[in-house]
Amino acid sequence: MFTIAIDDELKLALVQESFALHYVELLSEQEEYLSQWLAWPAFCQSEQDFRLFIQRMLHEYADGKSMTCAIFYQGEIVGNCSFNTINHDTKCAEVGYWLSQKHQGKGIVTRVVTKLIDIAFNEHMLEKVQLAAAKDNLASRAVAERCGMTLEGILTNREKVGDRILDHAIYGIHKSNRP
């Protein structure tokens, strides 16, 4: 399993089964908060659920289809980030993330997404990175904009979260347009 240092307080680590209990603890503390914009908390409740998720993500990583990492802030797991998909044919990846509510406002996700963009362009030799955020999730949309992404459009009826059907704002950045 690999780790990637972003700076002196932030690193990413490829998910591993030993992280499952940490994810359960984060979810139990913050299920209501995470469920505002994410569908998975309703379906991933136990340590076994997270272990199965991690196993699936490791298989997808081995197949070159995705990359899922834990976010460590000052040595503590505080969230997750990923290339939800890596499409080598179109040279495009879609990033996703979630972060503990108590760690919001520290620039963590902006630094993480910036690093994922660097990895996509410089290690995976991709040409484009996308980010989909619920249209009304202004915090996630601000992350995309801080990372230099451009709004490409709004897709309606993109995701069901709880009893709501959400539209998504789709952002993208091309390697050739990166400063």
N, C-alpha and C positions, 0 to 999 in steps of 0.2 A: 504494500500500500504506500502511496506517495503522499507527501505534504508539500505545500507551496507556501512560502513565506510572502506575504504582501508587504508588511512592514513590521516594526518591532512589537506591535500588539495584536496583529491580525494574521491568521494563516488559514489555509484550506487543507483538508485532508480527505482523500478518497474515502467514501463511506465504508465502514466495516461493521460486522455484526455486533461488536462490543459497544457500538454507539446506540444500539436500540433502546437500552434502558434510559439513557440521557434524553432521547427523543420522547419517550413516554412521559418522563418527568416534565419536560417543557410543555408538552401537550396538556397534561393534567392541570398545570398552572395557568395555561393561556388558551384553552380550547375556544372559549367565546370570542376572544380577540382574533385568533387565527381563522376562525370560521367566517369572519366577515367577508373575506375575499378568496378563501381557498376551499375547494370541495373535499379534499382528502381527509380532514380531521374527523368527519362523520364515519369514515370507513377504516381508519387506521387508529385503533384505540389501545391495543395491547403490545407488549414487548414482542410477542410472536408476529403480530401484524407488521411491525417495523423490521423484524428480522427477515421476513419474506420480501418486503419491499427492498431492503438492502441487497438480498441475494439476487433479486431480479435486476436491480441497477448494476450490480457487479457483472452479471452476464451481458447486459447491454453495453457496458463499458468495454468488456473483452471483445465484443463484436464490433466495436467502433461506432455504435449507434447513439450513445449518450455518455455523459460524465456527471456523476453526482457526488458532491463533496459536503462535508460538514464545515461550518464556519466556526472557527475558534477565535474568540476575542479574549485576550489576556489569559489564555490557557483553558478557557471554558467554552463548551459547545453552546452557541447562542442562536443557531439557525442552520439553514441548508441553502446550497446554491447548486445550479446544474446547467449543463447543456441538456435541456429536455430532449432535444433531438439534434443529431448531427447528420446532415445529408451531404455525403461526399459527392454525389452526382451534381447537385446544384451549388455545392461549396458554401452551404449556409447552415448556421446553427441557431437554435432558439434558446435564450437564457431564461431561467426562472430562479426564484429565491423565496425564502421566507425568513423572518428574523423575529426573535423574542421582542415583545413589546417594550420591556425595560431597557433594551439596548438600542432603541430607535433614537434618531437625532444625533448620532455620533459619526455619521459618514461611513458607517460600516458597509452598507449595501452599495453605495456609490463606488467605494474602493474595490469591493468584490467584483462588481460588474465590469469596472474598468480592467481589472486583471483578467477576467474571463474573455473580454474582447481581445486583449493582448494575446492570450493563449490561442484563441481561435485563429487569429491572423498570422501569428508568428510560429506556432508549433503545429497546428492542424492545417495550415496553409489554406484556410477558408477565405472567401471573398466577402461574405456578408454575415452579420449577426443581427438577429431580431429579438424583440422583447414584446410580449403581449401582456397588457395590464387592463384590468377592468376599467371601463371608461370613467367611472366615478372614483377610482382609486388614485387620487391626486398625488399621494406620496410616491407610489410606484411610477407614475408618469413623470414626476419630477426627477426620479433617479435616471430614467432613460434620457431625459433632456440634459441633465448634468453630465452624462457620459457621452454627449455629442450625437445622440441618436435623433433622427428626424421622424416626425409623425407621418406615417404612410397612409393611414386611413383608419376608419372605424368599421369593425365587423360586427354585425348585429347577431344576437342570439348565439353567441360563441360558447357559453359555458353555463351550466346550472350549478349554483352554489346554494345549498339549503333549498328554500322554496322560491328563490329568485333566478331569473334567467338574465345573465349579464352580457352586455356588449363589451367588446374589447378594443382598446386603442392599440394599434400595431405600430411599433417603432422599428427603425432599422438604421444600421450604419454599414457603409461599404468600406472595404480596405482602402480603395482608391480615393475616398473622400475624407479619410481620417487625417486630422492635423498632424 
